[in-house]
């Protein structure tokens, strides 16, 4: 932090991608520790960090859980059963932040988990779209050959209006999560997924342990296997209006900005 920033009596660090910094601290990374020490309060989207089923140690800093906030009033949640595609926006492969820790290598990328579900479009009649950034020609041919619909991530997200339109025209979201947050049971939840929920779009997403803190099974589904992913999509489509309304309620009750940010400010002594 700059000298001017250090004069602020409250300096809040909000970690939107958990696990990486916790491992660096556990490994004694001096730069990571010094950067974090510049802050007076530390928050993380890894809501399950420090719990017995999460193997990542929480050392030196008091990491407080928080969630990605959303303002539901900014999203039109009118149910539209005619919407066709489950979609998501993603980078195919991230590099440079993989970590080895206690005999395990954790990958800062989603592509490994998408590859495990490569056959999903063949297992359901539900059209599945990836607004994709990255991926070479061979990767894109592989995905389209298995039934995935590919569109351009930049076109879907280059402006606030474009992003909102992309989410709003979707039937729901289907996505996976980075290996790093899945295998560690971090409890992470996506700030993109909360936008789908606020728009009344049901979400099917890979389980990171968040179901301990946010209810699943109505509007929001966590999966660990191909079979669970297929089942979640089928359940949503059988009762789409119900799950659309439930998605909006989850956004309001568990990710509403008024609740999330008021809690954060209170815990940060603001």
N, C-alpha and C positions, 0 to 999 in steps of 0.2 A: 504494500500500500504506500501511497505517497505521504509526504510529511503532512500535507493538508488533511488527507483522509485520516491519518493517525490522531489528529486532534479531536476527532469525533469521539464522544464518550462511549457510544454504542456502535460497534462495527459488526454487522451480521453477515455470516457466511452461509449461503443457501446452496447446498449441494444437490443438483438435479440428477446426477448420475452417480449412484453410490458404489462403494466397494473399492474403487481405484485408490482414493486417498487413504482409506483405512488400511489397506495393504501396505502402501508406501510408509505410513507412520509405523506400522508393526515391524517393517523391515529397517526402521531407523533412518529413513531418508531425511537428511538434514534440511534440504530446501523445502520439502513438503511440510515438515514440522514448523519451520520458521514462517512460512506463508500462513499457515493456519493459526499460529500464535499471534499474528497481527490482528486477529478478530476476537471480539469479546464473547460472541455467541455463535454456535454452530448448529445448523439444521440440515436435515437430509431427507430425501424422498425414500431412502431405504428404511422403511418403517419397521422392518424386522431385524435390523442390525442389533447385535447384543443379546439376542434371544438364543435359547439352547439349540434350536434347530438351524441356526445360521453359523457357519464355521469361521466367519471373519471376526477377528478380535477388534474390540473397540477400546483403544488405548489413548491416554493423555488428554483427550478432549471429551467433553460432554455433548455427544451428538443427540439432538432432540429430533424426534420425527415430525415431519410436516408433509403436506400433500400438494400436488399441483393445483392451484386455484383456478376456478373458472367463474365467469359471470353469466349465469343462465339467461338473464334478460337480453343478452346480446345475441342469443341463438333462437331462431324460430323452430319450435319443436312440433310443428304441425305434422301429424302422422301421414305419411305417404306410402301406402302399401305397394304402389306401382313402381317405386324405386327398385332398380334391378340389381345393382352390384354391391357386394361387400367390397370395401376398398381399404387401402392404407397408403401412407406416404412414407418412403423409407430410402435409406442408403443401403445398397446391396452389401458392400464390404468395407468395414472400417479397419484401418491398420495403424500400428504405431503405439497402441496402448494395451497390448496383451500383457498379462502378468503371470509369472510363475510364483507359487506360494505353497509351501509345505507339501511339495510333491505333486501339486496340481497346476495345470496351466489353464488360465481363464482368458477367454477371448472377448475382445471389445468389438463384437460384430454380431449381426443377426443372420448372416448368410448361412451359417452352419445349421441353424434351426429351421430356416426355410427349406433347405435341402432335405431335411428329415421329413418334411411334409410335401415333398415335390409332387406326389401323386394325389394330393387332396382334391384338385379340380375333377379328377376322374372318379372320386368317391362321392361326389355330390352334384346335384343339378344346379346348385347355386353358382352364378358367375362370380369369379374372384379376380379383383383388379389390384395390381401393384403399380402405384405411381412411383417409378423407380429412378434413383440417381445412381449412376455407376453400373458396373456389369459389362463385360465385353460381349462381343457378338456371339460367342459360343454359349455364354451364360444366358443371354437373352433367348437364343434359339432353344436352349434346354428348357427354359421356363415356358415359353409359348408352346413348345412341343408337348408339354404336359398339361396344357389347358389354361395356364395363367394368362390373364389379359394385362398387357404392359402399356402404361401411359407414362408421360414425362413428369417427373417430380417437380421440376421448375415451373411448368405450366400450372401445376396444382397448388403451388405455394409461393409464387413470386410476389404476391401482394396479399394483404389481409382479405380483400374481397374475393380474390381467386381461391384462397384457402377455404374461406367460409362457403363459397359456392361448391367447391369440391366435396366438402363434408356433407353439405345439405342435400346434394343430389344422390348421395350414396344410400344404400339400404341399411348398411351397418358397417362396422369395422371388423375385419379379420386381420390379425397380425401376430407376429412372434416377438420375442424380446432378445436382447443381447445375451450371449452365453454367460457373460460375467455376472449378470443379475439373476439369471435363472438358477444356475447350479449352486449359487451361494444362498438361495432362499432369502434374498435381500428385502423382499416386501415392496420393491419398487413398483410404481405405477406411472403410466405415460401421460405427459401433459397434452399429447395429441388425442389420446383416448378420451380424456375428460371433455374435449370439444365434441366428439361424436356423441357422448352420453348427453351433454347439454342440448344437442340438436335433436334428441329423441331417437338416436341411431344406436341400436344395441351393439354391444362390443363383445367379441370373442377373442381373447388374448391369452398368451402363454402364462402359465402359473409361475409367479415369483415368490409366492407366500403372501400376497396381498389379501387373499381371502380370509386371513385371520382378523383383518381390520375393516374390510369393506364387504358387505354381503354379496354373494354371487347366486346365480340361478334364476334371476329375473332381471332382464335388461343387460346384465353383465355376467359373462361366463369365463372361468379360468379352465384351461385344458393342459394336460400333460402328455397326451397321446393323440395319434391320428383319430382313433375311435371317439375320444372325448370331443375333439374338434368337430367331427361330423355330427355327432349327437347334438352339440350346442347349436349349430347352424339349423338343424332340422327342427329343434324345439322352438327356436325363434320364428322360423317361417310358418310353423303350425299356428302360432298365436301372435302374429306380428304386432297388431295394435296394442296388445297387453305389454309386450316386451318393449315397445317404443315408449309407452308411458312410464314403464319401470326404469328405463334408461335415464330419462329426464329426472326422475325422483332420486336416483343414485347420485346424479350430478349435483342436485340441489342440496341433498342432505349430507353428503360426505366430501364434496369438493367445492361447494359454494364459497366464493372468495370472501364473503362476509365472515363465515365461520373460520375458514382456514387462516386468513390473515389476522383476524382479531386474536386468535390463539397464539399465532407466531409473535405478534407485537406484545402481547401480555407476557409471554415467556422470555422475550428479549428485553423486558423492563422498559418498554416504550409507552 
